[in-house]
Amino acid sequence: MSDQSKIIKVKKDTSGDITDVMLENGNVFSINEAIMMAKDNKIEGVNVSVSKSGREYLRSNPNGTESDNLDSLPSF
């Protein structure tokens, strides 16, 4: 059994930036907590990237499917 969980929903601020994520077990984490969890390999299907400004953010692993991109997930 895997210790990894999948992000199934996201919460965005008024600018459209993801602020929180919901995992398939129903637990909700801030984006900063989710970034730390992704670094610890606890979230499936994402990786941590760094913007030009140096800010870390979550990205879906590339797979050619847009429907599972974080921005395409349903809101909660």
N, C-alpha and C positions, 0 to 999 in steps of 0.2 A: 504494500500500500504506500502511495506517495504522500509525503508531507506537504506537497505543494497544493495550493488552492487557486482557483481561477477567479478573475474579476468578472462580475456579471452585470454590475450597474455602476454608474458614476454620478457624482454631484458636481455641478459647475457653478462658478460665480457669474456675475453679470457680464463679465468680459469673455465668458466661454472657456475659462481655464478650469481644469479639473481640480477640485478642492478635497474631495473625499471619494473613496471607492468602497463598494460592497463586494465581499467575496461570496462564493457559492454557498458557504455555510451560514450566511446572513450577517456575519461580523462586518462592521464598518470601521474603516481606518482613514485617518487624514492622509493626504497625498505624501507628506513627509514620512509618515510611518510606513506607507506602502513602498516608498523608495527604499527604505532600510530593509524591509522584508524582501524586496526583489533582490537586493544585494546579497542577502542571506539565502537566496534561491528558494524562498518560501512561496512565491507567486509564480504560477505557470503562465507561459506565453508572453512574458514582458521582459524588457531589459531597461537598464538605466542609461540615459544619454545625457550629454552636457550641452547646453545652449551656448551660443556665441558670447552671451553675457556671463557664462560660467555657472548658471543655475542648472541643477540636476532636474531631470524630469523622466517620467515613465513613457516608454514606447512599446507598442505591440511588436512582437517579433515578426519580421517580414515573412509573408506566406502567400501573397498575391490575392488575398481576400480582404475587401474593405469592411465587410459586415462585422468583423471581430476587432476592428481598430477601436481603441479606447474612446475616441470621439464619436463613434457610431453606436456605442452601447446605450441602452436605455438609462434614463435618469431616475433618481429616487429622491 
